[in-house]
Amino acid sequence: MDDTAKYLIHAAITADGVVERSDVVGAIFGQTEGLLGDDLDLRDLQQSSKVGRIDVQIESENGQSFGNVTIASSLDKVKTAILAASLETITRVGPCQSDVRVTDIEDVREAKRREVVDRAKELLSTSFDDSVMTSSEILEEVKESVRVEDITEYEGLPAGPRVLDSDAIIVVEGRADVLTLLRYGIKNAIAVEGTNVPDPVADLTQDRTVTAFLDGDRGGELILRELVQVGDVDYVAFAPDGRSVEDLQRHEVMSALRSKVALEMLPAEGSVREAATDGTVADAGGDPSDPPRESPTTESATPPSETGANEDRIDRNPSVTVERLDDAAATTNASADADAAPPERQTTDEGGATGTETDASADSADASGVGAGVASVVSETADSPSASTETDDGGDETADAATDADEGTAGAESTAAAESVEDAASAADGETDAAAAAEADRPAPKSLREHVREVVRGGTGAVRFLDADFATTDERDAAEAFDAIRDAETPPDTVVLDGTFDQRLADVSAQRGVGRAVAATTGDFVKKPVSVRVLTADQLFETDE
């Protein structure tokens, strides 16, 4: 009867005394018998399965009984309503006065209707996508079948037809990866077929430009480490985290290969896959697909004594190192030249004082943090012919005249040199202070309340994605919220929506790892995810207040 019931009659019953379930059932049958005629007699309706069993829940307390009565009915609306009204004619249950009131007539088919509507929407949106192929899709399907047939073997290993004659090859993990690349027109791929790199592949990498294109998992890292040990790898590319090369679409394959990283730019320790895919290698300087090149200005900007100490820093980021050294040299060049210019006639004692002050100024400039460029410029100034050689050559000729010279001249020269170096250090400190002030003047990131005020209170009709620091990562129309969350490369930490946050958005947010959602309104949740904190804009502002 439960499967065929259309309606459920819910009634509340009270009795002035202690009664049992059997007393209630007997009162219902006894006091409705013959009341509605033969067609609506309750016993006949039960025997014909048009009315289900009478479910009674009764309790007694303080000399009174109260409970609920539920009757399932497969009759139409009119007959069900008449049957429900007849229950209210019951005035006695056993020896006690009683009162029966119908509280609700539930349409049990409504829940099924909601399920049917939801399922129909899902089928309509997904089942008809691939039913009709366009002309371009038909052409692409035929081309892909031809490309798949072109797969060959190299020393028993799956490979593309261009592996033998191409000067560049792509090393992948398995046969399925080679087939995937062939579908997208890449014919110079070869598979290693497992974590054990075969000798033919290792030998093939010795005289080719090799790109290792591997899965975004632990297995891909293991294959890369062994391939580096037995072969010669130039570039490295990984599929997105947790995905395989064989599962990638065409644009994803091309994007991963364009983002390949030179092997020597990857760290020796730690996760090679994370370093190759998180963008930090590309940010370190230049095109990630090009190997690092030493800048021609590096040698001239770095003194020989510091070449060994700065070698690692220059190799990792030559352009940044050279730029910093050039800036430091340009900042102090004028003051160093002023210190290096001696008088036309200078005694031996004066030359010695000047040399001493020059060394002192070099130490002072180095200690002030101006940088390696300042030390280089001052060192070259101290060793210049105009400052030392000329003084030494003229020392013998003017030794007698130096005895009567005023010692104040040397003191004045020393003071001028010290002041010049101090000016250079002050200028460098000023630049540092200016950089710090510029950093302080940068606008602070918006708070969550400010984002909610702009999007929801502003009535933009949009959805905005925020990261953990409440910085905006994406903004779309509110109608595209579901697709935007589902297709986001980096799942947002917070979603701000000027609309209704319903069950579908809650489910996809939980799947993608969204931590918080703030919307104008929320829908009815059948199952609210625990991992997603859902608030309305009003609740957010009330909580903050």
C-alpha positions in Angstrom: 0.0 0.0 0.0 2.9 2.3 0.7 3.9 2.1 -3.0 0.5 3.0 -4.4 -0.6 5.6 -1.8 -1.4 9.0 -3.1 -2.2 10.8 0.1 -1.5 10.5 3.8 -4.2 11.7 6.3 -2.7 13.1 9.5 -5.0 13.6 12.5 -4.4 14.5 16.1 -6.4 12.7 18.9 -6.9 13.5 22.6 -8.9 11.5 25.1 -9.9 12.3 28.7 -8.5 9.1 30.2 -6.1 6.3 29.6 -6.7 4.5 26.3 -4.7 2.0 24.2 -4.0 1.8 20.4 -6.6 -0.9 20.0 -9.3 1.4 21.5 -8.5 4.1 19.0 -8.6 1.7 16.0 -11.9 0.2 17.2 -13.4 3.7 17.6 -12.5 4.7 14.1 -14.0 1.6 12.5 -17.1 1.5 14.8 -18.1 5.2 14.6 -17.5 5.6 10.9 -19.3 2.4 9.9 -22.3 3.1 7.7 -21.7 6.9 8.0 -20.6 7.4 4.4 -22.4 4.6 2.6 -21.1 1.4 1.1 -18.7 3.0 -1.4 -16.8 4.7 1.4 -17.0 2.1 4.1 -13.6 2.0 5.7 -13.5 -1.9 6.0 -14.4 -2.4 2.4 -11.8 0.2 1.3 -9.1 -1.6 3.2 -10.1 -4.9 1.7 -9.8 -3.5 -1.8 -6.4 -1.9 -0.9 -7.7 1.6 -1.5 -7.0 2.6 2.1 -4.0 1.4 4.0 -3.5 0.3 7.6 -4.4 2.7 10.4 -1.2 3.8 12.1 -1.8 5.0 15.7 0.8 6.4 18.1 -0.8 7.1 21.5 0.7 8.1 24.9 -0.8 8.7 28.3 0.2 11.4 30.8 -1.6 12.8 33.9 -4.8 10.8 33.2 -5.1 12.0 29.6 -4.1 10.3 26.3 -2.9 12.1 23.2 -1.4 11.0 19.9 -1.5 10.9 16.1 -3.4 8.9 13.6 -2.0 8.3 10.0 -4.1 6.7 7.2 -2.7 6.1 3.7 -5.2 6.6 0.8 -5.1 5.9 -2.9 -8.5 7.5 -3.5 -8.9 10.7 -5.4 -8.8 14.1 -3.7 -12.6 14.4 -3.1 -13.0 11.0 -1.5 -9.9 11.4 0.6 -11.1 14.7 1.9 -14.5 13.1 2.8 -12.8 10.2 4.6 -10.6 12.6 6.5 -13.6 14.7 7.6 -15.4 11.6 8.8 -12.6 11.0 11.4 -13.6 14.2 13.2 -17.0 12.7 14.0 -15.4 10.4 16.6 -16.3 11.6 20.1 -15.5 8.6 22.2 -12.6 6.3 22.5 -13.4 3.4 24.8 -15.1 4.8 27.9 -13.5 8.2 27.5 -14.5 11.4 25.8 -12.2 12.2 22.8 -11.5 14.8 20.2 -10.1 14.2 16.7 -8.7 16.9 14.4 -7.3 16.4 10.9 -4.0 18.4 10.8 -2.8 17.7 7.2 -3.4 15.8 4.0 0.0 15.1 2.5 0.4 14.5 -1.2 3.1 11.8 -1.2 3.6 12.2 -4.9 5.0 15.8 -4.5 8.4 14.5 -3.4 8.5 12.2 -6.4 7.5 15.1 -8.7 10.5 17.1 -7.3 12.8 14.2 -8.0 11.4 13.8 -11.5 11.9 17.5 -12.3 15.5 17.5 -10.9 16.4 14.4 -12.8 14.8 15.7 -16.0 16.9 18.9 -15.8 20.0 16.9 -15.3 19.3 14.6 -18.3 18.4 17.6 -20.4 21.6 19.4 -19.7 23.9 16.4 -20.1 22.4 13.6 -22.2 22.0 15.6 -25.4 25.4 17.2 -25.6 27.1 14.5 -27.7 24.1 13.4 -29.7 24.7 15.6 -32.7 28.2 16.2 -34.2 29.0 19.3 -36.2 30.9 19.3 -39.4 34.2 20.3 -37.8 33.8 17.6 -35.2 33.2 14.9 -37.9 36.4 16.1 -39.7 38.4 16.1 -36.5 37.1 12.6 -35.6 38.3 11.2 -38.9 41.7 13.0 -38.6 42.2 11.6 -35.1 41.5 8.0 -36.3 44.2 8.5 -39.0 46.7 9.8 -36.5 46.1 6.9 -34.1 46.9 4.5 -36.9 50.3 6.1 -37.4 51.7 4.8 -34.1 54.9 2.8 -34.6 57.5 1.1 -32.4 61.1 2.0 -31.6 63.1 -1.0 -30.2 59.8 -2.5 -29.1 58.5 0.7 -27.4 55.4 2.7 -28.5 56.5 5.8 -30.4 55.3 8.3 -32.9 56.4 8.1 -36.6 58.8 11.1 -36.3 60.9 9.7 -33.5 63.6 8.3 -35.8 64.2 11.4 -37.9 63.3 14.3 -35.5 66.1 16.2 -33.6 63.7 16.7 -30.7 61.7 14.0 -28.8 59.1 13.9 -26.0 59.5 11.2 -23.5 56.1 10.1 -21.9 55.1 7.3 -19.6 52.9 4.8 -21.6 51.3 3.9 -24.9 48.1 5.8 -24.0 50.1 9.0 -23.7 51.7 8.5 -27.1 48.2 8.0 -28.6 46.9 11.2 -26.9 49.8 13.2 -28.3 49.2 11.7 -31.8 45.6 12.8 -31.7 46.7 16.3 -31.2 49.3 16.1 -34.0 52.5 15.5 -32.0 54.4 12.7 -33.7 57.8 12.7 -31.9 56.8 11.1 -28.6 58.2 7.8 -27.2 57.0 5.9 -24.1 59.2 4.3 -21.4 56.4 1.9 -20.4 56.8 2.1 -16.7 59.2 3.5 -14.1 62.1 1.4 -15.5 63.7 3.5 -18.2 64.8 1.2 -21.1 68.3 1.4 -22.5 67.0 2.4 -26.1 65.3 5.4 -24.6 68.4 6.4 -22.6 70.6 6.0 -25.7 68.2 8.0 -27.8 68.3 11.0 -25.4 72.1 11.4 -25.8 71.9 13.2 -29.2 68.4 14.7 -29.2 66.7 17.7 -27.5 64.7 15.8 -24.9 61.5 17.0 -23.2 60.1 14.8 -20.4 56.3 15.1 -20.4 55.0 13.1 -17.4 51.9 12.6 -15.3 51.2 15.0 -12.4 51.7 12.4 -9.6 54.4 10.7 -7.6 55.0 8.2 -10.4 55.9 11.0 -12.8 58.6 12.3 -10.4 60.1 8.8 -10.0 60.3 8.4 -13.8 62.0 11.8 -14.2 64.6 11.0 -11.5 65.6 7.7 -13.2 65.6 9.3 -16.6 67.9 12.1 -15.4 70.3 9.4 -14.0 70.5 7.2 -17.2 69.8 9.7 -19.9 70.2 13.3 -21.0 67.1 15.5 -20.4 66.9 19.2 -21.5 63.4 20.2 -20.5 60.6 19.0 -18.1 56.8 19.4 -18.3 54.2 17.9 -16.0 50.4 17.4 -16.4 48.3 19.3 -13.9 48.4 18.0 -10.4 46.7 14.6 -10.0 46.0 14.1 -13.7 47.6 11.9 -16.4 48.8 13.0 -19.8 46.4 10.6 -21.5 43.4 12.5 -19.9 44.4 16.0 -21.1 42.5 18.0 -23.7 44.3 19.6 -26.6 44.6 23.0 -25.1 45.9 21.5 -21.8 48.6 19.5 -23.6 49.8 22.6 -25.5 49.7 24.7 -22.4 51.8 22.2 -20.5 54.4 21.9 -23.2 54.6 25.7 -23.6 55.3 25.9 -19.9 58.2 23.5 -19.9 61.1 24.2 -17.7 64.8 23.7 -18.2 66.1 20.8 -16.1 69.0 22.8 -14.6 66.5 25.4 -13.2 64.7 22.7 -11.0 65.8 22.2 -7.4 67.9 19.2 -6.5 65.8 18.4 -3.5 62.1 18.7 -2.7 59.2 18.2 -5.1 60.4 18.7 -8.7 56.8 18.6 -9.9 55.6 21.4 -7.7 58.6 23.5 -8.7 57.9 22.9 -12.4 54.2 23.8 -12.2 53.7 26.4 -9.5 55.4 29.2 -11.6 58.2 30.0 -9.2 60.8 28.9 -11.7 59.4 31.2 -14.3 59.3 34.1 -11.9 63.0 33.6 -11.0 63.9 35.3 -14.3 63.3 35.0 -18.0 61.5 32.5 -20.1 61.1 29.2 -18.3 61.7 27.2 -21.5 65.1 28.8 -22.0 68.2 27.6 -20.1 69.8 30.3 -17.9 72.4 32.4 -19.7 75.2 34.4 -18.0 74.9 38.1 -18.6 77.9 39.8 -20.4 77.9 42.5 -17.8 78.1 40.1 -14.8 81.9 39.8 -15.0 82.6 43.6 -15.2 80.1 44.4 -12.4 81.4 41.8 -9.9 85.0 42.1 -8.5 87.2 39.0 -8.8 87.3 38.6 -5.1 83.5 38.2 -5.0 83.1 36.0 -8.1 83.1 32.7 -6.1 80.8 34.0 -3.4 78.2 35.3 -5.8 78.5 32.6 -8.5 75.3 30.7 -7.3 73.3 33.9 -7.1 74.3 35.0 -10.5 73.6 31.6 -12.1 70.1 31.5 -10.6 69.1 35.0 -11.7 71.7 36.7 -13.8 69.5 39.6 -15.0 68.4 40.6 -11.5 72.0 40.4 -10.1 73.4 42.5 -12.9 70.7 45.1 -12.6 71.2 45.5 -8.8 75.0 45.8 -9.2 74.7 48.4 -12.0 72.3 50.4 -9.9 74.6 50.4 -6.9 77.6 51.4 -9.1 75.6 54.2 -10.7 74.5 55.5 -7.3 78.1 55.8 -5.9 80.0 56.5 -9.1 80.1 60.3 -8.8 81.2 60.3 -5.1 83.9 57.7 -5.8 85.3 59.7 -8.7 85.5 62.8 -6.6 87.5 60.9 -4.0 89.8 59.5 -6.6 90.9 62.9 -8.1 94.1 64.0 -6.3 95.8 67.5 -6.4 98.3 68.2 -9.2 101.2 68.2 -6.7 101.1 65.9 -3.7 103.9 64.9 -1.3 104.7 61.4 -0.3 103.2 61.9 3.2 100.0 63.3 1.5 99.9 60.4 -0.8 100.1 58.0 2.1 97.3 59.8 3.9 95.2 59.8 0.8 95.7 56.1 0.3 94.8 55.4 3.9 91.6 57.5 3.7 90.7 55.8 0.4 91.0 52.3 2.1 88.9 53.6 5.0 86.3 55.0 2.7 86.1 51.6 0.9 85.5 49.9 4.2 82.9 52.4 5.3 81.0 52.1 2.0 81.0 48.3 2.2 79.8 48.4 5.8 77.0 50.8 5.0 75.3 48.1 2.9 75.5 50.0 -0.5 76.4 46.6 -2.1 79.0 44.8 -4.1 79.0 47.4 -6.8 80.1 50.1 -4.4 83.0 48.0 -3.1 84.0 47.3 -6.7 84.0 51.0 -7.7 85.9 52.1 -4.6 88.5 49.3 -5.0 89.1 50.3 -8.6 89.4 53.9 -7.5 92.0 53.0 -4.8 94.0 51.1 -7.4 93.8 53.7 -10.2 97.1 55.3 -11.5 95.8 58.8 -10.7 95.5 58.0 -7.0 98.5 55.9 -6.2 101.0 55.5 -9.0 101.3 59.1 -9.7 101.8 59.8 -6.0 104.5 57.2 -5.7 106.4 58.5 -8.8 106.3 62.0 -7.5 107.3 61.1 -3.9 111.0 60.9 -4.5 111.2 64.2 -6.3 109.3 66.2 -3.6 110.5 64.4 -0.4 112.5 67.5 0.8 109.6 69.9 0.2 107.2 67.6 2.1 109.0 68.4 5.4 107.8 72.1 5.3 104.3 71.4 4.0 101.3 72.2 6.1 99.9 69.1 7.7 96.4 70.6 7.5 96.3 69.8 3.8 96.2 66.1 4.5 93.6 66.6 7.1 91.4 68.6 4.7 91.8 65.9 2.0 90.9 63.1 4.5 87.8 65.0 5.7 86.6 65.6 2.1 87.0 61.9 1.2 85.1 60.8 4.3 82.3 63.2 3.7 82.0 62.0 0.1 81.6 58.4 1.2 79.1 59.4 3.9 77.1 61.2 1.2 77.0 58.1 -0.9 75.9 56.0 2.1 73.2 58.6 2.9 72.0 58.5 -0.7 71.8 54.7 -0.6 69.9 54.9 2.8 67.5 57.4 1.2 66.8 55.0 -1.6 66.1 52.3 0.9 63.8 54.5 2.9 62.0 55.6 -0.3 61.5 51.9 -1.3 60.1 51.2 2.2 57.8 54.2 2.0 56.5 53.0 -1.4 55.9 49.6 0.1 53.9 51.1 2.9 51.9 53.3 0.5 50.5 50.2 -1.3 46.8 49.8 -0.6 45.9 47.1 1.9 43.8 44.2 0.6 40.0 44.6 1.0 38.3 42.9 3.9 35.5 40.3 3.3 32.9 42.9 4.4 34.1 45.3 1.8 33.8 42.7 -1.0 30.3 41.7 0.2 29.3 45.4 0.3 30.5 45.9 -3.3 29.0 42.7 -4.8 25.9 42.0 -2.8 24.8 45.3 -1.3 25.8 47.0 -4.6 23.4 44.8 -6.6 26.0 43.9 -9.2 24.4 40.5 -10.1 27.9 39.0 -10.1 29.9 36.3 -8.3 33.4 37.1 -7.1 36.1 34.6 -6.1 38.6 35.5 -3.3 41.8 33.8 -2.2 42.9 33.3 1.4 44.1 36.9 1.6 40.7 38.2 0.3 42.3 39.2 -3.0 40.0 38.9 -6.1 41.0 36.0 -8.4 38.0 36.0 -10.7 34.6 37.7 -11.2 31.7 36.4 -13.4 28.0 36.9 -13.9 26.0 35.3 -11.1 24.3 33.0 -13.5 27.7 31.4 -14.3 28.5 30.7 -10.7 28.2 26.9 -10.9 30.3 26.6 -14.1 32.9 29.1 -12.8 33.4 27.2 -9.5 33.5 23.8 -11.3 36.0 24.9 -14.0 38.2 27.2 -11.8 41.9 26.2 -12.2 42.6 27.2 -8.6 39.5 26.7 -6.3 38.7 30.0 -4.5 38.9 30.2 -0.7 35.7 32.4 -0.5 32.8 32.9 -2.9 30.8 36.1 -2.8 27.5 35.8 -4.8 24.8 38.4 -5.5 22.1 35.8 -5.8 20.8 32.6 -4.2 23.3 30.0 -3.0 21.4 26.8 -3.5 22.1 23.0 -3.1 23.9 22.7 -6.5 26.4 25.5 -5.6 26.9 24.0 -2.2 27.7 20.6 -3.6 30.2 21.8 -6.2 31.8 24.1 -3.7 32.4 21.2 -1.3 33.9 19.1 -4.2 36.3 21.9 -5.2 37.3 22.7 -1.6 35.7 26.2 -1.2 35.9 27.2 2.5 33.3 30.0 2.7 30.4 31.3 0.7 28.5 34.6 1.3 25.4 35.3 -0.8 22.4 37.6 -0.8 20.1 34.6 0.0 20.4 30.9 0.5 18.1 28.1 -0.8 16.7 25.1 0.9 19.5 22.6 1.6 18.6 18.9 1.6 22.1 18.1 2.7 24.3 21.0 3.7 28.1 20.3 3.3 30.1 20.5 6.6 33.2 21.8 4.8 31.6 24.9 3.4 30.5 27.7 5.7 27.5 29.4 4.1 26.3 32.8 5.2 24.0 35.5 4.0 25.2 39.1 3.7 22.9 40.0 6.6 24.3 37.3 8.8 27.9 38.3 8.0 27.3 41.9 9.0 25.4 40.9 12.1 28.3 38.6 13.2 30.9 41.3 12.7 28.8 43.8 14.6 
